[in-house]
Amino acid sequence: MRLYPRYTRQSVEAPRIRYRGLSRNAERQAQAQGYRLVAGVDEAGRGALAGPVVAAAIVLPPQERVAHVVDSKRLSVAQREYLFHQLLAEKVGCAVGIVPADQIDTLNIRRASLRAMSEAVRSLVPEPDFVLIDGIDAPELAVPHRCITDGDAICYCVAAASIIAKVFRDHLMEYLAQLYPHYGFERNRGYGTPEHLTALRKYGPSLVHRRSFAPVKQLSQMELLPDLDR
């Protein structure tokens, strides 16, 4: 799936970011073995109660470096948005994979996350020579790859992918908030905040809720119980 940023790079004001940024050691090790184009891969939305899981794969120029790139969880919304556009402006290639809620329920979240990663890598143009993946599970890939535990916290290109995946998914959740306004998706991004849980109990699950996830599953089971007061 091709990325369509909501803002131009110039329209996003540069926030103050004090993080030094991560090293490119893992990328350099792969390049030293003869792999020219090295991609980083990460996912976002694994623990949410609603919306898709999104994975991003990105290849960045070997000799260039976007400052302050760290794990997306360490950044504010404004910082992520700014770095999102900086990375897209510098990228050699970038793609995302999206697995929606109904497929997450069918596959389970682990397999859905791996599918999203696999789709992101397959969609990359140009095709990478080597892939660095966040975590301990590798998706099915046709190219050489390596898993890195906590890769988004220590590896530059994986952290870059975490930023792309997170911001892209946030934009999707803002769109879903317009279709399902009761749940506050533009604020909670589908995660189980008190506001979201209250709305879930009041309105029930929407078409984009993950019905295999508690408390959505518990609520769905309660709806199937007979009304003994009737």
TASULGI-V62892 format. One line per field, one symbol per residue. ss: DSSP state (h for helix, s for strand, l for the rest). psi: psi as a letter, one per 20 degrees, with the letter a starting at -180 (. if undefined). burial: # if it has 16 or more other ideal C-beta (glycine too) atoms within 10 Angstrom, else .. A space follows every 10 residues. Layout:
ss->???
psi->???
burial->???
//
This chain:
ss->llllllllhh hlllllllll llllhhhhhh hhlllllsss ssssllllls llssssssss llllllllll lhhhllhhhh hhhhhhhhhh sssssssssl hhhhhhhlhh hhhhhhhhhh hhllllllls ssssllllll lllsssssll hhhhlhhhhh hhhhhhhhhh hhhhhhhhhl hhhlhhhhll lllhhhhhhh hhhlllllsl lllllhhhhh hhhhllllll
psi->pqpnqhqrhh ioporpoiph rrrkghghgg hhjjogopqq prrqjhjqiq rrppqqpppq phiqppqjor phiiqrgggg gghghgghhi qgqpqqppor ghhghghqhg hgghgggghg ghiporpqhq ppppaippro qiqqrpqopk hiiipghghg hhgggggghg hghhghhhhm ihikhigiki rmrggghghg hgirqaijqo iipqjggggh hhhiqqoii.
burial->..#.#..... .#....#... .#.#.##..# #...#.#### #####..### ########## .....#.### ##..#...## ########.# #########. #.###.#.#. .######### ####...### #####...#. #...#..#.. ########## ########## ###..##..# ..###..### ##...##.## ....##.### ###..##.#. ..........
//
